[in-house]
Amino acid sequence: MHITALDHLVLTVADIDRSIAFYTQLLDMRPVSFANGRRALVFGD
């Protein structure tokens, strides 16, 4: 199997702040905030 694109991936985590810190520091993802306190991470273009 070869993945050429990934639109989105949903993860359930115990601590959102620690998870965002991990992904931003180690994988160079960017945090994004939406209405109603929703948060996400962006990677790539």
Phi, psi and omega in degrees: 000139179228116180272125179257340179202153177220116183285308177201159181221129181256128178238141172256124185234157180280327183223102184298320181295317178293323179294316178297318178300316180300307184292327179285322182283318186268329184246005176058034175278160180247130178284146178225139177248144179237178178299158178062026176076010180286143182227153181211172176235141180244138179223131179084206185283000000 
